[in-house]
Structure formats: structure tokens, C-alpha cells
Amino acid sequence: MKREETDVLIVGLGPVGAALGVYLGRMGVSAIAIERDAEVYPMPRAAHLDHETMRLLHLAGGAEAVAGASQPLSSYEFRNADGDLLMGFKPAGDLAPTGWPWSSMFHQPTLEHALRARLAEMSTVSTRLCHALKTYETAGDGIVAQVESGEGSYEIAARFIVGCDGGNSAVRRRAGIELDDMGFDEPWLVIDTVLKNGVTRLSTVGLQHCDPKRPVTSMPMAPGRHRFEIMLLPGEKPEDVLPDEAIAAMIAPYADASALDVERRAVYRFHALIAKKWRAGPVILAGDAAHQMPPFLGQGLCSGTRDAANLAWKIEAVLRGRAGGALLDSYQAEREPHVRMITEMAVAMGRVVCTQDAEAARQRDAQMLAAPEASRMSPLLSLEGIKSGILESGGGIAPDPGFGPDNEMGRLDDAAGYAALLIVREEDDASRGFAEAGGFVARLDALPDAGGHLATLMGDAPAILVRPDRYVFGTGETAALAGAWAAYLASGKTAAPAAAA
């Protein structure tokens, strides 16, 4: 049987697999990305991207296309059957400190086409459509996979196999990795519509209609599109809710069915599941293969993109001998607590929405409406940073100080690329050594930082070190930061804060 060799075999070419491939390609890592389907799935699935994810997708070449096919939410509101505000969230302004909108409702096929176009530019990455994983076996410190194509079967030997192949992941099942069920499993009908007569939006508000008689989500998507998610009632079957007449009746309180075309209708079960292991030797999981969450925070694709951004530079460092295998153990250690926090928040919001018992809904409303209405509307949720893989002075997302209409430099991210970033007040031997090792160095006084976000973050520190996934590794003395970074790459763990002070 024909055999090929590569560093990384990526299984699944949705947004997570494609972003991972671009990140690897930008670092010159050889990879083969296989996808069983011939084309990008033409219907929207994921609906929301936060500013952190837009920034990571910019590093993968997908954000500009998305920005042209997206719209921000003016607010995200949970209202009861009488229309009273139970809770809500509003963005703090037009742009976050990353330089991207706080919240964007987007068109997933547009993103996927953009990522695949960027992936095609990567000389070290081969993309293969209509190729399906049959099985794989571990071999030495890597794997050998059997792949089926229209021309027959062949083998791919790789140092790592990364399953980006969705909730029913063949990579995960072959590895025998179990799922942790967080106890949320609800059936919903998802209806994607295209607005007629040139209408670009029904609303700028994302609405969770928390009516126990029929919970409904009404969500603007990309311009000219709108999504409705309708919870199935006890005893209802898919065939009861899928006909045109049933859909028209269910969305009648929110839209005139004659003013839109139904593009997609499908019944899904909203799950909360997290893989117990994200890595088993050379086998690694990312995206929905590693975790699935209800959509009430719009963080599913955001979380998968963070996986890819966390993982790619670690794989490259191990392959190049600049890091030990323990660095890859940090992947789940860093990402799972973040995903679990988000999933728990999404489940909690889902329980508010999915209440179908009238008395329980009455008690919910009374409790939430007891607070003044002004206090029920909060700033758009800002997610916590990661808890490990950073020094005590790090953990949050770094701002991009190089954006704005008067900035001729463009974004700092464009200059630094997908690499570790050191921002210093003064260059020295430590910063020059960091640059020679493949990092990017910038002087604070050469950056616009019009909003002052970077200066505030640095405080009086001489330097700040930012990881390739744009989490702040730490602030402090330049030599201490560079030394702590090298130690982290070697061990996958950070030294005690005093060692890097």
C-alpha cells in the first residue's frame, strides 16, 4: 500500500482544522489535512465570533472576509413571556482592545472559504478533499493512518494526528477516549432564513424568549440572514416541527414567514460534553471532537479556534526540538478549565431559557425581576484568561496597540504574525536573543497605543511577553521573562513568579 509521511495529519477541514493548518503552515511545518466532503458545507452553522476569536482568525487569514459578512449585536437579551427583561448584555463600545468588534454575527461558509484559500497558499500543507480516515494505529512515537480516497486506500505516517472531525469524531472513538457528560441534553429546531426584498436585518438584538410554553431564540446572523431556534416540547417529534406550516406558526410572534425564505431546517440536540483526555500520545483532539457546548453563549467555534491557536506553536516547538513533549501536556491543562468555565456558563443560561414548567418559570421571573431593570443589563461578558501556562502577572488577552485609522503601521499582529511577542521599553541582549530564537520584538515607544491599553497593562514593567495565541505570558524584567519562557517551553510549566521577577 502506498505510504506518505508528514509531521501532522489533520482530520477534518472545518474552521478549526483549517485554522490549525494555516498556523502550522505559517511556521513551515509539514501537514496533510484530509476532509471527507468535496465542498465547504454551504449552510451557516456557528453564528457568533467574539473579538478574541476574530483576532486569532486574522492570524489565520479569515477575519477580513468575515468582517465583510457580519454584523454586531446591539444587545443580547433574555425576556420572559410578557416581554420583561430578565437579563441582558451590551458591548462596551465599537471595538475591543484587540481592535475587533466585541461580538460579530457571521456567515460560516464565508469564513471557511477564506481559511481554505489561505491554506492553499501554505507550501508545506497539502489539502485533500474527498479523503476519509478509515483507521489508524500508533507506531513508535507517531501514527500510521489508513485513508480512503476515490482512487483507493493509502497510508499516511505522521508524528501527530489531530482530530478536528466534530462531535462524532472518528479520531476520538478510535483512541477510546470517553466523554464527560455535564448533564445538558435538549432537542431544538434550528431554522436559518434569508430575508427577502433586500432587507438586511430584522433586528440588531439577539433575543432569548424565555416562554415556558415554547422557548425560542431569535438571532440576527450575517446581513440578510436571521436564525430562529425553537425548543421541542415533550412528546414532539422532528416531523411535527419541520413542515413549512409549523415553522410559520412558531415564528409568527417574531417575523412574517412570507418575508423570508427558509434556507435550512434541522433538529439538533444541544449537548454539554467534554472529552476526558484531549491527548493520548501522538493523538490530539480539538474543537467539537474535544468539547461540545450549548449555543447560549455563542462560544463553540470560538473555543475551537482557541484550541488551534494554543496547539499549533506547541507542536512546532516539539517537532523542532525546542520543547519537550511535556509542552503538549499543557494543551489540555490550559484549555480545559477555560472550556469548562464557558460550558458551565452556557448551561446555566440554557437552564434559564429552557424552563418549560410554568410554576418554575414564574419563580424564575420573580427572582430575576426583583433586581432593578438597569442592573439586569450588563456589559457584554468578558471571558477570563487562562490559569496556567502564564506567570502570575499574565493570563489575559493582550491588546493590539497598532490599529486605528491614523496608524500607517497596520496591526501589530500583522508585523508579529503567529509568533511569541516581546514588547520592551529598551532593547537589550535578552530581547535580541529572543528575536534570534524566532520571537518578535517591538519597542513600546514605536507603537501607537492610542487607547493606552498596552501602557496600562505594562504599568512600570520593563517588558511584556505575549504568547503566539495572544495570551499575556507575563510582565517583568526582559531577561527574566525570556528565561521563564524558555523554561516553560522545556517543561510545559511556568516557574514560580519569584523566579521571573
C-alpha positions as CSV (number, residue, x, y, z in Angstrom):
1,M,0.0,0.0,0.0
2,K,1.3,3.5,-0.9
3,R,2.6,5.4,2.1
4,E,3.3,9.1,2.6
5,E,5.0,10.8,5.5
6,T,4.3,14.1,7.2
7,D,4.7,15.8,10.5
8,V,1.0,16.4,11.3
9,L,-2.2,14.7,9.9
10,I,-5.2,16.9,10.4
11,V,-8.5,15.1,10.2
12,G,-11.4,17.4,9.4
13,L,-11.2,20.7,7.5
14,G,-13.9,22.8,9.2
15,P,-12.8,26.2,10.6
16,V,-10.8,24.6,13.4
17,G,-8.9,22.2,11.2
18,A,-8.3,24.8,8.5
19,A,-7.0,27.4,11.1
20,L,-4.7,24.8,12.6
21,G,-3.4,24.0,9.1
22,V,-2.7,27.7,8.4
23,Y,-0.9,28.2,11.7
24,L,1.3,25.2,11.1
25,G,1.9,26.3,7.5
26,R,3.0,29.7,8.6
27,M,5.7,28.1,10.7
28,G,6.8,25.7,7.9
29,V,5.5,22.5,9.5
30,S,4.6,19.8,7.0
31,A,1.0,18.7,7.3
32,I,-1.7,16.9,5.4
33,A,-5.3,17.9,6.0
34,I,-8.0,15.5,4.9
35,E,-11.7,16.1,4.6
36,R,-14.3,13.6,3.6
37,D,-16.6,16.1,1.8
38,A,-15.9,17.7,-1.5
39,E,-17.1,21.2,-0.7
40,V,-17.5,23.6,2.2
41,Y,-20.8,22.9,3.8
42,P,-23.0,25.7,2.2
43,M,-25.2,26.4,5.2
44,P,-24.4,28.5,8.3
45,R,-23.8,26.6,11.5
46,A,-21.8,28.6,14.0
47,A,-23.3,32.1,14.3
48,H,-21.1,34.1,16.7
49,L,-17.5,35.2,17.0
50,D,-16.1,37.3,19.8
51,H,-13.3,39.8,19.4
52,E,-10.6,37.4,20.7
53,T,-11.5,34.8,18.1
54,M,-11.6,37.4,15.3
55,R,-8.1,38.3,16.2
56,L,-7.0,34.7,16.1
57,L,-8.8,34.2,12.8
58,H,-7.0,37.3,11.4
59,L,-3.7,35.5,12.2
60,A,-5.1,32.6,10.1
61,G,-6.3,34.8,7.2
62,G,-10.0,34.6,7.7
63,A,-11.1,37.7,9.7
64,E,-11.3,40.2,6.9
65,A,-13.7,38.2,4.8
66,V,-15.8,37.5,7.9
67,A,-15.9,41.2,8.8
68,G,-17.4,42.0,5.4
69,A,-20.2,39.4,6.0
70,S,-21.0,40.0,9.6
71,Q,-22.9,42.4,11.8
72,P,-22.5,43.3,15.5
73,L,-25.2,42.7,18.1
74,S,-26.5,45.8,19.8
75,S,-27.5,43.7,22.8
76,Y,-28.2,40.1,23.8
77,E,-31.4,39.9,25.9
78,F,-33.3,37.2,27.9
79,R,-37.0,38.2,28.2
80,N,-39.9,36.3,29.7
81,A,-43.3,35.6,28.2
82,D,-44.5,39.1,28.9
83,G,-41.5,40.7,27.3
84,D,-39.9,41.8,30.6
85,L,-36.1,41.9,30.6
86,L,-34.7,39.1,32.8
87,M,-31.1,39.8,32.0
88,G,-29.1,41.2,29.1
89,F,-25.7,42.1,27.8
90,K,-24.4,45.0,25.8
91,P,-21.0,45.6,24.2
92,A,-18.9,48.3,25.9
93,G,-18.2,50.1,22.6
94,D,-17.5,49.6,18.9
95,L,-14.1,47.9,19.2
96,A,-12.4,45.9,21.9
97,P,-8.7,46.5,22.9
98,T,-7.8,43.8,20.3
99,G,-9.0,46.1,17.6
100,W,-12.0,43.9,16.6
101,P,-15.7,44.2,17.4
102,W,-16.7,42.8,20.7
103,S,-19.3,40.5,19.1
104,S,-19.9,39.6,15.5
105,M,-22.7,37.6,14.0
106,F,-21.2,36.0,10.9
107,H,-21.7,33.6,7.9
108,Q,-19.7,30.4,8.5
109,P,-19.3,29.4,4.8
110,T,-17.6,32.8,4.1
111,L,-15.1,32.1,6.9
112,E,-14.4,28.5,5.7
113,H,-13.8,29.6,2.1
114,A,-11.4,32.3,3.3
115,L,-9.4,29.9,5.5
116,R,-9.1,27.3,2.8
117,A,-7.9,30.0,0.4
118,R,-5.2,30.9,2.9
119,L,-4.4,27.3,3.5
120,A,-3.9,26.8,-0.2
121,E,-1.0,29.3,0.0
122,M,0.8,27.2,2.6
123,S,3.6,25.4,0.7
124,T,4.1,22.8,3.4
125,V,0.5,21.8,3.8
126,S,-1.4,19.5,1.5
127,T,-5.2,19.7,1.5
128,R,-7.1,16.7,0.3
129,L,-10.9,16.7,-0.2
130,C,-13.0,13.5,-0.5
131,H,-10.4,11.7,1.6
132,A,-11.7,9.9,4.7
133,L,-9.9,8.4,7.7
134,K,-10.6,4.7,7.9
135,T,-8.4,3.8,10.9
136,Y,-5.0,4.5,12.4
137,E,-2.5,2.7,14.7
138,T,0.2,4.1,16.9
139,A,3.7,3.3,15.6
140,G,6.7,4.3,17.6
141,D,6.2,7.9,18.7
142,G,3.8,8.6,15.9
143,I,0.8,7.0,14.0
144,V,0.1,5.3,10.7
145,A,-3.3,6.1,9.3
146,Q,-5.3,4.4,6.5
147,V,-7.1,6.9,4.3
148,E,-9.7,6.2,1.7
149,S,-10.0,8.3,-1.4
150,G,-11.8,8.0,-4.8
151,E,-8.6,6.4,-6.1
152,G,-8.3,3.8,-3.4
153,S,-6.7,3.5,0.0
154,Y,-3.2,4.6,1.1
155,E,-1.3,5.2,4.3
156,I,-0.1,8.4,6.0
157,A,2.6,8.1,8.6
158,A,2.7,11.2,10.9
159,R,4.3,12.3,14.1
160,F,0.9,13.6,15.3
161,I,-2.8,13.1,14.3
162,V,-5.1,15.9,15.3
163,G,-8.9,15.1,15.3
164,C,-10.8,18.2,14.2
165,D,-13.6,16.0,12.9
166,G,-16.5,17.1,15.0
167,G,-18.7,15.8,17.7
168,N,-18.8,12.3,16.3
169,S,-15.0,12.3,15.9
170,A,-13.6,9.1,14.4
171,V,-10.2,10.1,15.8
172,R,-11.6,10.2,19.4
173,R,-13.5,7.0,19.0
174,R,-10.5,5.1,17.7
175,A,-8.5,6.3,20.6
176,G,-11.2,5.1,23.0
177,I,-11.4,8.5,24.7
178,E,-14.6,8.9,26.8
179,L,-16.7,12.0,27.2
180,D,-17.7,13.8,30.4
181,D,-21.4,14.5,30.2
182,M,-22.3,17.7,32.0
183,G,-26.0,16.9,32.1
184,F,-27.5,19.1,29.4
185,D,-29.3,17.4,26.5
186,E,-32.2,19.3,24.9
187,P,-33.8,19.0,21.4
188,W,-34.1,22.2,19.4
189,L,-35.2,23.0,15.9
190,V,-32.7,25.3,14.1
191,I,-34.2,27.4,11.3
192,D,-31.9,29.5,9.1
193,T,-33.6,32.1,6.9
194,V,-32.7,34.5,4.1
195,L,-34.6,37.8,4.2
196,K,-36.5,38.9,1.1
197,N,-36.8,42.2,-0.7
198,G,-33.3,43.4,0.1
199,V,-34.0,43.6,3.9
200,T,-30.6,43.3,5.7
201,R,-31.9,42.7,9.3
202,L,-35.0,42.0,11.3
203,S,-33.3,43.3,14.4
204,T,-29.9,44.1,15.9
205,V,-30.8,42.4,19.2
206,G,-30.2,38.7,20.0
207,L,-33.3,37.5,21.9
208,Q,-33.8,34.6,24.1
209,H,-37.6,34.4,24.5
210,C,-38.0,32.5,27.8
211,D,-41.6,31.5,27.5
212,P,-42.3,28.1,29.2
213,K,-45.0,27.4,26.6
214,R,-42.3,27.5,23.8
215,P,-38.7,28.8,24.4
216,V,-37.4,30.5,21.3
217,T,-34.1,32.1,20.2
218,S,-34.3,34.9,17.6
219,M,-30.8,35.8,16.4
220,P,-29.6,38.2,13.6
221,M,-26.9,36.5,11.5
222,A,-24.8,37.9,8.7
223,P,-26.6,40.8,6.9
224,G,-29.7,39.5,5.1
225,R,-30.0,36.4,7.3
226,H,-31.8,35.5,10.5
227,R,-31.8,32.4,12.7
228,F,-34.6,31.0,14.9
229,E,-34.0,28.2,17.3
230,I,-37.2,26.6,18.7
231,M,-37.2,24.2,21.6
232,L,-39.2,21.0,21.0
233,L,-41.9,20.3,23.6
234,P,-42.3,17.0,25.4
235,G,-43.6,14.4,23.0
236,E,-42.9,16.4,19.8
237,K,-41.0,14.6,17.1
238,P,-38.9,16.2,14.3
239,E,-41.6,15.5,11.7
240,D,-44.0,17.6,13.8
241,V,-42.0,20.8,13.6
242,L,-40.2,20.6,10.3
243,P,-43.1,21.4,7.8
244,D,-43.5,24.9,6.5
245,E,-46.8,25.4,8.2
246,A,-45.4,24.5,11.6
247,I,-42.4,26.8,11.2
248,A,-44.5,29.7,10.1
249,A,-46.8,29.3,13.1
250,M,-43.9,29.1,15.5
251,I,-42.0,32.2,14.3
252,A,-45.2,34.3,13.8
253,P,-44.6,36.2,17.0
254,Y,-41.2,37.3,15.8
255,A,-41.4,37.6,12.0
256,D,-43.7,37.3,9.0
257,A,-42.8,33.9,7.4
258,S,-43.8,35.2,4.0
259,A,-41.0,37.8,4.2
260,L,-38.2,35.3,4.4
261,D,-37.1,32.0,2.8
262,V,-36.1,29.1,4.9
263,E,-32.6,28.1,3.9
264,R,-32.1,25.2,6.4
265,R,-34.2,23.4,9.0
266,A,-32.8,20.7,11.2
267,V,-33.4,19.3,14.7
268,Y,-30.3,19.1,16.9
269,R,-29.7,18.1,20.5
270,F,-27.9,20.8,22.4
271,H,-25.2,19.0,24.4
272,A,-22.6,19.8,27.1
273,L,-19.8,17.2,26.7
274,I,-16.0,17.4,27.3
275,A,-13.5,14.7,26.4
276,K,-11.8,13.3,29.4
277,K,-8.5,13.2,27.5
278,W,-7.5,15.7,24.8
279,R,-4.2,14.0,24.1
280,A,-3.2,10.3,24.1
281,G,0.5,10.3,22.9
282,P,0.5,11.3,19.3
283,V,-3.3,11.6,19.1
284,I,-4.8,15.0,19.9
285,L,-8.3,16.4,19.8
286,A,-9.5,19.9,19.0
287,G,-12.8,21.7,18.6
288,D,-16.0,19.7,18.8
289,A,-14.0,16.5,18.9
290,A,-12.8,17.7,22.3
291,H,-15.8,19.6,23.6
292,Q,-19.4,20.5,22.8
293,M,-21.5,23.1,24.5
294,P,-25.0,24.6,24.2
295,P,-25.1,27.7,21.9
296,F,-26.4,30.2,24.5
297,L,-23.0,31.9,24.8
298,G,-22.1,31.5,21.1
299,Q,-18.7,30.1,22.1
300,G,-18.5,26.8,20.3
301,L,-16.4,27.9,17.3
302,C,-14.6,30.5,19.4
303,S,-13.4,27.7,21.8
304,G,-12.3,25.5,18.9
305,T,-10.3,28.4,17.3
306,R,-8.6,28.9,20.7
307,D,-7.7,25.2,20.7
308,A,-6.0,25.5,17.3
309,A,-4.1,28.7,18.3
310,N,-2.9,27.1,21.6
311,L,-1.8,23.9,19.9
312,A,0.0,24.7,16.7
313,W,3.0,26.5,18.1
314,K,3.4,23.8,20.7
315,I,3.5,21.1,18.1
316,E,6.1,23.1,16.1
317,A,8.3,23.6,19.1
318,V,8.3,19.9,19.9
319,L,9.0,19.0,16.3
320,R,11.9,21.4,16.1
321,G,13.4,20.2,19.3
322,R,12.9,23.5,21.1
323,A,10.5,22.0,23.6
324,G,9.9,18.7,25.3
325,G,6.8,16.5,24.9
326,A,5.6,17.8,28.2
327,L,4.7,21.1,26.5
328,L,1.9,19.3,24.7
329,D,0.5,18.1,28.1
330,S,-0.1,21.7,28.8
331,Y,-2.6,21.9,26.0
332,Q,-5.5,20.3,27.9
333,A,-4.2,21.7,31.2
334,E,-4.6,25.2,29.8
335,R,-7.6,24.8,27.6
336,E,-10.0,22.5,29.5
337,P,-10.6,24.8,32.5
338,H,-11.4,27.6,30.1
339,V,-13.8,25.5,28.1
340,R,-15.4,24.0,31.2
341,M,-16.0,27.5,32.6
342,I,-17.6,28.6,29.4
343,T,-19.7,25.4,29.1
344,E,-20.9,25.8,32.7
345,M,-22.0,29.4,31.9
346,A,-23.7,28.3,28.7
347,V,-25.5,25.5,30.6
348,A,-26.7,28.0,33.3
349,M,-28.0,30.3,30.6
350,G,-29.6,27.4,28.9
351,R,-31.4,26.4,32.0
352,V,-32.9,29.9,32.2
353,V,-34.1,29.7,28.6
354,C,-35.3,26.0,28.6
355,T,-37.6,26.2,31.6
356,Q,-40.9,24.7,30.5
357,D,-42.6,24.3,33.8
358,A,-45.0,27.2,34.3
359,E,-44.5,27.5,38.1
360,A,-40.7,27.2,37.8
361,A,-40.8,29.9,35.2
362,R,-43.0,32.1,37.5
363,Q,-40.4,31.7,40.3
364,R,-37.5,32.4,37.9
365,D,-39.2,35.6,36.7
366,A,-40.0,36.8,40.2
367,Q,-36.4,36.3,41.4
368,M,-34.8,37.9,38.4
369,L,-37.3,40.8,38.1
370,A,-36.7,41.7,41.8
371,A,-33.5,43.4,40.7
372,P,-33.8,47.0,39.2
373,E,-34.0,46.8,35.4
374,A,-30.9,48.9,35.0
375,S,-28.9,46.3,36.9
376,R,-30.2,43.5,34.7
377,M,-28.4,44.9,31.7
378,S,-24.7,44.3,32.0
379,P,-21.6,44.8,29.8
380,L,-21.0,42.0,27.3
381,L,-19.4,39.1,29.1
382,S,-15.7,39.3,29.1
383,L,-14.2,35.8,29.4
384,E,-11.4,35.1,31.9
385,G,-8.0,34.3,30.6
386,I,-6.2,31.0,31.1
387,K,-4.9,30.0,34.6
388,S,-1.8,28.0,33.7
389,G,0.9,28.4,31.1
390,I,1.5,32.0,32.2
391,L,3.2,33.9,35.0
392,E,1.3,35.5,37.9
393,S,1.4,38.8,36.0
394,G,-0.2,37.3,32.9
395,G,-3.2,35.3,31.8
396,G,-5.4,37.8,30.0
397,I,-5.6,38.6,26.3
398,A,-3.1,41.2,25.1
399,P,-4.3,44.3,23.3
400,D,-3.2,45.1,19.8
401,P,-1.8,48.7,20.1
402,G,-1.2,49.1,16.4
403,F,-4.6,49.7,14.9
404,G,-6.7,52.8,14.1
405,P,-7.5,55.0,11.1
406,D,-4.4,57.1,11.5
407,N,-2.0,54.3,12.1
408,E,0.1,53.7,9.0
409,M,1.8,50.7,10.6
410,G,-1.3,48.5,10.5
411,R,-1.9,46.0,13.3
412,L,0.9,44.8,15.4
413,D,-0.4,41.3,14.8
414,D,0.4,41.8,11.1
415,A,4.0,42.5,11.9
416,A,4.5,39.9,14.5
417,G,2.5,37.1,12.9
418,Y,1.8,33.9,14.7
419,A,4.8,34.1,17.0
420,A,5.7,34.9,20.5
421,L,5.9,38.7,21.0
422,L,8.1,40.7,23.4
423,I,7.3,44.4,23.9
424,V,10.1,46.3,25.6
425,R,10.9,49.8,26.8
426,E,14.5,49.4,25.8
427,E,16.2,46.7,23.7
428,D,19.0,44.7,25.3
429,D,20.9,41.4,24.9
430,A,17.9,39.5,26.2
431,S,15.4,40.9,23.7
432,R,17.9,40.4,20.8
433,G,18.3,36.8,21.9
434,F,14.6,36.4,22.0
435,A,14.3,37.7,18.4
436,E,17.1,35.4,17.2
437,A,15.2,32.5,18.7
438,G,12.2,33.3,16.4
439,G,10.3,35.7,18.6
440,F,9.1,39.2,17.6
441,V,10.4,42.2,19.5
442,A,8.8,45.7,19.4
443,R,9.6,48.9,21.4
444,L,6.7,50.4,23.3
445,D,7.5,53.9,22.1
446,A,7.3,52.8,18.5
447,L,3.7,51.6,18.9
448,P,0.7,54.0,18.6
449,D,-1.3,52.5,21.6
450,A,-3.9,55.2,21.0
451,G,-6.2,53.7,23.7
452,G,-3.5,53.3,26.2
453,H,-4.4,49.7,26.7
454,L,-0.9,48.4,26.4
455,A,0.7,51.1,28.6
456,T,-1.9,50.3,31.3
457,L,-1.2,46.6,31.1
458,M,2.6,47.1,31.3
459,G,2.5,49.5,34.1
460,D,6.0,50.2,35.3
461,A,7.4,46.9,34.0
462,P,10.3,47.0,31.5
463,A,8.7,44.4,29.2
464,I,5.7,42.2,28.5
465,L,5.8,38.8,26.8
466,V,2.8,37.6,24.8
467,R,2.4,34.0,23.6
468,P,1.6,33.2,20.0
469,D,-2.1,32.6,21.0
470,R,-2.1,36.2,22.3
471,Y,-2.4,35.4,26.0
472,V,-0.1,37.5,28.1
473,F,2.7,35.2,29.4
474,G,3.8,37.8,31.9
475,T,5.3,41.2,32.6
476,G,8.6,42.0,34.2
477,E,12.3,42.3,33.5
478,T,13.2,41.3,30.0
479,A,15.8,38.7,30.8
480,A,13.6,37.1,33.5
481,L,10.7,36.9,31.0
482,A,12.9,35.4,28.3
483,G,14.3,32.8,30.8
484,A,10.9,31.9,32.1
485,W,9.6,31.5,28.5
486,A,12.4,29.1,27.7
487,A,11.8,27.1,30.9
488,Y,8.1,26.9,30.0
489,L,8.8,25.6,26.5
490,A,11.1,22.9,28.0
491,S,8.7,21.7,30.8
492,G,5.2,22.9,29.9
493,K,5.1,24.5,33.3
494,T,5.8,28.0,34.5
495,A,8.4,28.7,37.2
496,A,7.3,30.3,40.5
497,P,6.6,34.0,40.0
498,A,9.7,34.9,42.1
499,A,11.9,33.2,39.7
500,A,10.8,35.5,36.9
501,A,10.6,38.7,38.9
